[in-house]
């Protein structure tokens, strides 16, 4: 679901991404090895993802926070069987 978020740069290798509910993601690391910690309350906080750049981290985070599930007026939604989804 799409939601408002802010990006705060604290110092090199230390970025925080916040929503109205608090800090959602933390980016930590340095060139070639950055980590994202997902701190959303409804997610598994122990999982960390590794990326080579801050830009790649932000692309992932934007994809997570800006996802919109919409159907255009007049279109029929396409559904698939649940066993297809991992």
N, C-alpha and C positions, 0 to 999 in steps of 0.2 A: 504494500500500500504506500502511496506517495505521502511524504510528510516533510515538514520544514526541518532544515538542519543548518548548523553553522560549522565552520572550519576554523580552528584556532591553532596557530603556530606558536609554540612556546619557545623552542630553540631548535637547532639542527637535530633532525632525527626524532623529534618529539611533537606530534600533531594529535589534537583531540577533535573528534567530530561529535557534536552534541545535537540533541533534539529537544523538544519541549519537555520530554520525560527525563532529561539528564544526559550524561555522556553515553553515546551509543557505540562508538568505536575509538580505539587508541591505536595510533601508528607509531611504532618505535623501530629504531635501527639506523643503518647507515647505507651508503651507496652499495648497491648490489645485493643487499640483504635487509629488507624491511619486513616487519611483522605487523599484522592486524590482529588486534584482540577485540572480539565482538563482546560488548558490554551491555547489550540490550537485555532487559530483565527476563524476557521470555526465551532466551537463547542459552546454549551451553557455553559458559564463560571460559572453560578450559581449552577450547579449540582455538588455535592460532593459525593464520595463513601466512605464507611467505611470498613476497614479491621482490622483483629487482629494483623497482622505482616507486617513488611516492605517487607518481601519476598512475601507475598500475593499481596501487592501493586505492586511490580515489575512484578509479573507474569501477572497481569492484564494489566499493561502498555506495557510490551513486546508483549502481544497478540494484543494490539491496534496498536503498531508501526511496528510489524514485519509480519502482515498478508499478505500473498501472494495469489492472485487468479490466479492459473495457470492450464493449461490443457496440458497433455503430448502429444507430436507429434504423430499423428495417432489416437488419441482418439477423440470421439465425446463429446462435452460438454453436461452435463446433465442439463436441465433447469426444473424449476418448475413454477407453476402458481403463479403470484404475490400475490394473496390473501392468500397464505400459509405463507408469511413472515410478521411478526408482526412489 
